[in-house]
Amino acid sequence: MAYKITEDCISCAACESECPVEAISEGDSIFVIDPDVCVECVGHFDEPQCAAVCPVDCCVPA
């Protein structure tokens, strides 16, 4: 299961550079995670990095 970014996103871009598979990009009004690319950081980190760095906790399991 991939992660998603909720409407609470403040578009700070903290998550974008943390994604090891470049699944995060800037959408129309908030950042978005491509569910076909997201691997929940498995094989890269112990926890999803987007969720770890998000200041408003809007990166959640889809």
C-alpha positions as CSV (number, residue, x, y, z in Angstrom):
1,M,0.0,0.0,0.0
2,A,1.3,3.5,-0.9
3,Y,1.2,6.7,1.1
4,K,-0.9,9.7,0.2
5,I,-0.9,13.4,1.1
6,T,-4.1,14.8,2.6
7,E,-5.7,18.1,2.0
8,D,-4.0,19.4,5.2
9,C,-0.7,19.8,3.1
10,I,0.8,23.3,3.4
11,S,3.0,22.8,0.3
12,C,6.2,23.2,2.2
13,A,8.0,20.7,0.0
14,A,9.8,19.0,3.0
15,C,8.7,15.6,1.8
16,E,9.7,15.9,-1.9
17,S,13.4,15.7,-1.5
18,E,13.2,12.9,1.2
19,C,11.5,10.4,-1.1
20,P,14.1,7.8,-2.2
21,V,12.1,6.8,-5.3
22,E,10.9,10.3,-6.3
23,A,7.2,9.4,-6.0
24,I,6.3,12.9,-4.6
25,S,5.7,15.9,-6.8
26,E,3.9,19.2,-6.6
27,G,0.3,19.0,-7.6
28,D,-2.2,21.8,-8.4
29,S,-2.7,22.9,-4.8
30,I,-0.8,20.4,-2.7
31,F,2.0,17.9,-3.1
32,V,1.0,14.4,-4.3
33,I,2.4,10.9,-4.1
34,D,2.3,8.6,-7.1
35,P,0.8,5.4,-5.7
36,D,2.4,3.4,-8.6
37,V,5.9,4.5,-7.6
38,C,5.6,4.8,-3.8
39,V,7.3,1.8,-1.9
40,E,6.7,3.2,1.6
41,C,10.5,3.5,1.8
42,V,10.8,-0.3,2.1
43,G,14.4,-1.3,1.4
44,H,15.5,2.3,1.9
45,F,14.5,3.4,5.5
46,D,12.8,1.9,8.5
47,E,9.9,4.3,8.2
48,P,8.3,6.4,5.4
49,Q,10.4,9.5,5.2
50,C,7.6,11.7,4.0
51,A,5.6,11.1,7.1
52,A,8.7,11.5,9.3
53,V,9.5,15.0,8.0
54,C,6.0,16.4,7.4
55,P,5.4,19.3,9.8
56,V,1.6,18.9,9.7
57,D,1.3,15.1,9.6
58,C,-0.5,14.9,6.3
59,C,1.5,12.0,4.8
60,V,-0.6,8.9,5.7
61,P,-1.2,5.4,4.5
62,A,-3.5,5.3,1.5
